[in-house]
Amino acid sequence: MFLKSFFLLLAILPCNLAFAEISVIDDFGDEVVLKEPAKRIVALYGSFNEILFAMDLEDRIVARTAGDDYPEQIVKLPSIGTHMRPNPELIVALNPDLVLQMAGRSQAKAPLEPLKVRGIPTAMFQVTSFDELYSLIHRIGILTAEPERAEKLVQSMVMRLDKVKEKYTDINDKPDVFFEIRYPNLLAAGKGSIVSDIIRKAGGTNCVKNNKKIVRMGEEELLRLDPANYVYQSGRMNQSPVSPTERGHFKMIMAVRSGRILKVDESVFSRPGPRNVDAVETLADFLYSTN
């Protein structure tokens, strides 16, 4: 594998050569060049903080956004605004050597522009699958000069997912799953989301075939899909959701009639990061515990 070969080469190079220049290409084709390993990182999205904590590099994080509260140690750090509206002056004052952003909304790149003007290295990533998540972790490993930690984290995730796969390897008919992002004004997870890959890794099938990340869904279409399993999240996008069992017209859905309903944590399922493996394990237990 190219990445493993690169990590090995980096490890055996003399220190003065290995740190001469560090560079990666982000998910939008921009080259991110650092003169030395990133040690003062500002993440505009919580996924990066979770990855850095999982790599035991939490000492590299110098700030958080107002919405970050996991891991709990993160709340001690200064807030620099929100994911989409960070305060550039506060960020500059922290003297970061790397700022990370997660794509999703079309405006996600805008907060990086005033930082680039000031010469601060920035990178933007997009994660809609485990393979893309692994690639992100490996590139963070390169930018922090900790490729072995990155590889260790990826391998631990892969091993856990392999154990989950053993539960349904011999099952041909994968149960269908509907994942509710928000209700009312129903939004569902489409095939272009990390949630859809979580469903697949858990041995299920996303019954929403639209390739978008988030799909606006009419209730008539939901009734037509008639999913056997209904998963709904609770979090910032779906605050204090009412259980589908308490929505009168949802009683016609197979999942509601049979009690196949699962409430989950939005930050575990919808936020790309190491805890997505927890999401797979939770969903697989739900799908196959009674099979």
N, C-alpha and C positions, 0 to 999 in steps of 0.2 A: 504494500500500500504506500502511495506517495507520501501521505502525511507521516506515517511511521518512519519512513526513510528520512524525511526531513528532520523529525524530532531526534533521531539517532545522530544525524550529522551535526545538528545544533549542540547536542550534548558533548560530542568529542572535540568540537572546535575550541581553541584557546579562548579564554574569556574576552581578551581584547578584540578578537575577530567576531565572536558570536554576538557581541553587543555593538558592533560598528554601526549597524542599521537594522532596524526591525520593521518589517512591512507585511501587510495583508491586504487583500482586496475585499471590501465590504460587499454587501448583497446588491448594491446599486452601481457596482463597477468602479468605485472610487478607491484609489490606493491610499492606505493609511500608513504613514511613515513616522516612526519614532526614533529618536536618537539614542534612547536607552529604554529599558523595560518600564512599562507604566506602573507608577507607584502612588499616584494621586488621581483616582478615578471618580468621575461623576457620572452616574447612570440616570438617564431620564425615564427609565422604565424599570420596574422592580425585578424583572427576570434576570438582569445582569447581576444585581446584588445577590440573588439567590445562588446563582452560579458561582460567584466569587466566594460566598460563604461555604458552599459545598467543596470548593477547592482549597479551603482554609486560607483564603487571601482577603479576609474581611478587613485587615489592617490597611489595605489599599484603597478602601472606599472612604471618601471624605465628605460626602453629603448624601441626601436623600430627597425624594419629592414628597409633597404633602400627603400623597396617597400611600406611601410605603410604611408598612407596619410589620413586615415579616422579612427575615427573622426579627424577633422582638428587640434585639440589640440595636437594630437600625434606627429606632426612634430617638436614640441619644444623639444622632448626628444632625447637623443643621439642615433645615429645609430650604430648597432653592426654588420653590414654586411647584407647579403641576407638570405632569408629563407633556402636555401640549403647550403650556404657557410658563416655562421656567423663566426665572429672572436672570438675564445674562450678566448683569453687574455682580450679583451675588456669586455666580459661578466663577467669573473672572477673579473675584477677590479670594477665592479658595485656591487659586494657582494650580488648576488641574493640568495633568499632562495627557489626559485622554477623557473624552466625553462620548458616551455611548447612547444611542437612541434606537428604539424599536419602531419599525414601520407598521402601519396598520391603517391609519387615516391618511388622506392625501396631504394634509398639512404637517405631517410629522417631521419633514425635513426643514421646515422654516425655522424652528428654534436653533438649529445648528449654524445658520448663516452668520449671525453676529459673532459667534465664537470662532468660526473659521477666519473672519476678518481680523480677529485679534491673534491669529496664529496658533490657536489651540487645536490640536489634532482631534478630529471627530470621526465617528463611524456609525453607520446605520445598517441594521440587519432586519431580516424578515424570516420568521419561523412559522411554517405551517405543517411540519412533519418532524418525526424524530430524527431522520437523516439530516435535516436542516439544523435541528437543535445540536446534534453532535458536531456538525461543521462549525457552528457558532462557538461551542465550547473549545474546540481545537484552536480556533483563531484567537480566542481570549487567552488560551495557553501560550500562543506565540507572542501576543502583545505584552504579556506579563513575564515572558521568559520562563514560564512554568509549564512546558509542554507535557512533562511526565504527570503532573497533577491533573491536567486536562484529560489525558489518556486514561488515567486511573478512574476518574469520574465517569467517563463514557463507558468504560468496560464494566464498571459496577452497575450502571443502568442497563446495559445490554444483558448482563447475566441475570438480573432480576426479571427482565422481560422474557428471556428464554424460559425461565421457570413458569411464568404465567402461560406461555404458549403450550406447555405440556398438558394443561388442563383441557384444551380443546383441539389438539392436533388431529385426533381421529374423528372429529365431528364435522360432517359435511355441510349440514344446514346451519349456518350461523344466524343467531337471533337478530332481528332487526331492532334498531334503537332510534328513538327520536330524542334529540337534545335541545331543550328549551334554553335559549339565552335570556329572553325577556318576555314577560307577560304582565299586563295586557299589551296590545299592539305587538302581537306575537313575532318574535325573531327566533330563528333556528340556526343551528350550526350546519353550514354546508360542507361540501367535500374539500373545500380549500382552507380548512381550519385545522389547527392542532387537535381540536376535539375529535374530528373525524378520524385522525390517525390513532388517537387514544381508543376510540371505539373499535377500530380494526385490530389494534394490538391486544385488546381485551377479548377478541374472538367474536365480535359482533359486526353488524353491517349498518352503516348510516343509511336510514331510509330516505333521507333528503339527498337527491342526486345532483342538485345544483352545484356547480363548481366554485361558487363564491364562498367567501369565508363566513359571512353572515347573510342569511336569507330571510327576507320578509315573507311571512307565511300567513295566508288567509286560513281561518279556522275550517272553512269548507275543504281546503286542500289537506289539512291535518286529518280531518275525518275520513277523507278518501285514502290517505296513507294507512290509517288504522294501525299504528305501531303496536307491537307486542310488548315493548318495553319503553317506558317514558322516564327520561332523566331531566331534572330541572335544577338549575343552579341558583345559589343565593350569594349575593355580593353586590358590588357597586352597580352593576348593570341590571340586576334583578333584586332590588331591595325588598325585604319582607314579602316574598312571593307566597301566594295562596296555593295550597296543595291542589293538584288537578282533581282530586276526589271531591273538592268543595266547589268546583266549577260545574254547574248543572249540566250543560250541554256536552261536557267532556265525558260524561258517563257512558256515552256510546262507543268510546275508544276501547279497544281490546285491552290495552295495558291498564286502564282504570278499572274496567270490569273485573280483571283478574288480580288486581293489586300489585302489578309489576311496575312500581313507581319508586324512583330513587332520587333523593335530594342530595346535592353535592355542593362543595365549596368552590365558588367561581375561581378563586386564585389558584386552586390546585388543578382544575380542569382546563380553564381557558387561558391561563397565563403560561406561556412556554417556559419550561425550566425543569430542574431535577425532580420536582414533585409530580411531574406528569407521570412518572413511573408509579407513584402512589395512586394516581388516578386510574391507571390501567389495572392495578391490583384490586382496587375497590370495585371497579366496574366488572371485572372478570368474576370476582366472588359473587356479585349480584346476579350476573347472567347465568352462572354455572353451579351455584351453590345447591340448587334444587334439581338440577338435571341429572 
